[in-house]
Amino acid sequence: MFDSSRQGAILIVEDDRNIGKTLVKVLKKEGLTAFWEESAETAWEILQNQTIEVVLTDYLLPGQSGMVLLRKIKQQFPDIEVLLITGHGTVERAVEAMREGAYDFVAKPFKRTEIIQKVNKALEKHRLRTENKLLKAQLNKIQPQKHVFIGESSQISDISSMVRRVAQADSTVLITGESGTGKEIVARMIHSHSARADGPFLGVNCAAIAPTLIESELFGHVKGAFTGAHGDKQGLFRVCTGGTLLLDEASSIPLNIQVKLLRTLEEMEVHPVGSGRVYP
C-alpha cells in the first residue's frame, strides 16, 4: 500500500509477481517507499491520485506496453523520472526509450546493486529539479516585478486597477491598442495577478505562423492527421493548461480557423486536428 505521508514514492510496474515483489523488497530495504502494480492501466490510476517520483516499468506488459506508459507519463507528468526494464535489451530499444524521455534503461537479468544505483540517481534528479523550482518560485516572490507600467498618471492608475479586477476572473480577455502601447505587458500583469500565476505564460505571434500550420500549432494534431504528422502534437492551448496563452496579432488567423478558435474560447475545449475527442 502507498504511504501518503511520504514526499513521494517509487512505483514499480511489472506483470511478473516474483520480480515485482522482489523489487519492492529490495527498495524498501534501502529505506525507500515502493509499491507495485501489474499493469500500465492500474499504474496510471495510481499516478492520477498519488505523489510519485520515479516509475520503474517493464517494457512488455499485458495491455498497454511500458513505452506507452512512458509516453503518457512524460506528457502529463514530465517531472516524474521513468526507468524502463526489459528482458530483451537492445541498443535500438534503449535509444527509443531515451528519446521518449526515459531517465535510463535496465536489461534483465539485472543486479540488485544496479537497480538501487539507478533508482537513487533518478530520485536525486527528480528532487533536484523540484528544489530548483521551489527556489525559483521564492526568488520570483522577492524580486521586483518585471512587467509593470511605471507612472503616476490617472490613466496608468486606471489600467493597473483594471488589471487586478480582470485577473480575478477565469475568463478570456481581449486587449486592444496601437503597436507599442504595452499590450503584452498588460497580458503578463493579468497573468501574474491571477490564480494561474504559477502556470506557464506563452506569447505567440500568430502573424509569424504559416496559415497552413496555425490550426495544428494552436489545437494540436494526432498521428496521421495529415502528411508529415508522424506523431501526436499537443498544441499551444494544451501546453498552456493552467497558465496563460497570449495570441498576438490574432486578426491574422485565417477566418475558417477563427471560427474554431471562437468555439474553443466559448466551450473551453480543444479539438486536435484529426482527433475524434476533445480536451478541456
Salt bridges, closest charged atoms under 4 A:
GLU14 OE1 - LYS108 NZ 3.27
GLU30 OE2 - ARG112 NH2 3.34
GLU38 OE2 - ARG17 NH2 3.31
GLU53 OE1 - ARG127 NH2 2.62
ASP58 OD2 - LYS108 NZ 2.98
ASP79 OD1 - ARG129 NE 3.86
ASP79 OD2 - LYS133 NZ 2.53
GLU81 OE2 - ARG129 NH1 2.92
GLU96 OE2 - ARG71 NH2 3.39
GLU100 OE2 - ARG71 NE 3.21
ASP104 OD2 - LYS118 NZ 3.55
GLU114 OE2 - LYS118 NZ 3.74
ASP170 OD1 - ARG196 NH2 3.11
GLU184 OE2 - ARG188 NE 3.15
GLU215 OE2 - LYS260 NZ 2.89
GLU217 OE2 - LYS233 NZ 3.68
